[in-house]
Amino acid sequence: MMEKESRRLVNCATLPICLVLIGLVYATFFHSNDTILESWGNLCSEKINIDAVDPQEFLLRRLVRGDDRVQLDSNGFSCRADVHTQICVANKPVRIYNKGLTVYVPSDSDQPQVKRIVKPYARLEDETAMRRVSPVQILHGNNTIDPPACNFTHNVTAVVFSSKGFTGNVFHEFNEIIIPLFITTRHFRSRVRFVITDFELWWVQKYNRCLSHLSAYEVINPGTDDGSVHCFPGAVIGLTYHDNLAFNSTDIPGGYSMFDFKQFLKESYNLKINHVSEIQKPMLMLISRRKTRRFLNEDKMVEMIMELGFQITRVEPEWMYNLDEFAEVVNSCSVMLGAHGAGLTNEIFLPTGAVMVQVVPLQNEWAATTYYGGPAKEMGVRYLEYKIEPEESSLFDTYGKDHPVFTDPKSIISKGYYAFRSVYLDQDLKINLERFKKTLIEAKQIVESSTPIN
């Protein structure tokens, strides 16, 4: 009875004890400017053993809920999967064998060894993306053969994910890696080490500022190592994903939102402008495309934009590769203008109150709203769209107004993505300047009347 009493479980409804507990956990582990009370909701929703709080176990446990948490508590390992992603969590010592990408997770019981295969990239539903992602083998349980010995021992949690999939496209880089990585690891306060499979050096260099602000340690590239074994006190294999450029704050440790992510980007890239009202003369960024969905009368558009009183910066895709510099350029703009495409993802660097104007080609309405229009609001960015008329599309001259491309688009779309892409994603645009002028005037009025909200 005395032993049970000494290891009592205290519900956080007991305010004084809970405050002491939070303070201890914070003081011994978290290194941030956040207040203790920011984690109050997550802590007070459960019972905590105040005699044995392992910071790593505490943080790993916050990644799982319900039956998955019960499983993690009982055997130190749990996995879950949905339509988008797979994620496995181990709160006990693991060994990662670089050769063959194998993770060994021991069991405290006599449980026979079970093999799981995880592809740590958040787009499971897309076969094309997942064909580019190497599988990670997880061996959980005990075997008659001991796992390989440790060559390197680390004292922080490993986070394993792939840098392949659809990287090379900035939308997918943020949507399937950077945002899920933030959701999964931000609450660890940099005390994690990334093991990046399908290692792409250019990608690591491009996003170095994000990676270094989420982890205080150099990344591990298992592809360059010929068979060494890295040992960690715990591991996360895979990343948590919510939706397109989206955060479900109630399902994130720490309750982070898009606002918090933008603040993270501001700190990572040293962005100076908080609100669009800080920009003295409206600056418009025109994203200039060179292959598809080109503006065929772009020079005329530039003339009109300048006549309306905007300063203008015209950017091409190669500008976006150096994100360290490009993020600052975007942050200095009042308006971003571009045809539907991945470059619009950079709206995430716009200051609060800025405007993103998306020119929507024929039959691209759903994608335009889903990928860029919807997320803009959560970013604190005003969203305007200009839907072109058939006469403004190069398809009009190619096929004629009586072709099924115009009269029966479902007959094209029903043939599948590649048929849709070859027609509706490959069109170019000749903008009706008089009609488009109204949208630009509205954008200018918005930024000129925008004021910060305290």
Disulfide bonds with the S-S distance in Angstrom:
Cys79-Cys88 1.96
Cys150-Cys231 1.79
